[in-house]
Amino acid sequence: MSEDFPPITPIVYVSEPEPSGMRWRYRVRTFGAISELERGLNQLGQEGWELVGLWPVEGTLWAVFKQPEGRATDSGSSQGG
């Protein structure tokens, strides 16, 4: 990859409990550069995806997103890369 990613410090956020019966769909994306990560995060955020995890794996960053099931999105524009 063209860039080395800085070490990631795990952070835990506590939120209100989810409504009973809430169902989620998940998406995993990989990013090879910081600029690619920023564009991807902004794009998926605009589509209603919430980042829930980020891991460095062999020169890339793996990101996991969640979204309430049933929300309409442009599924073709945010496939892994």
Buried (B, 14 or more C-beta within 10 A) or exposed (E): EEBEBEEEEEEEEEEEEEEEEEEEBEBEBBBBBBEBBEEBBEBBEEBEBEBEEBEEEEEBBBBBBBBEEEEEBEEEEBEEE
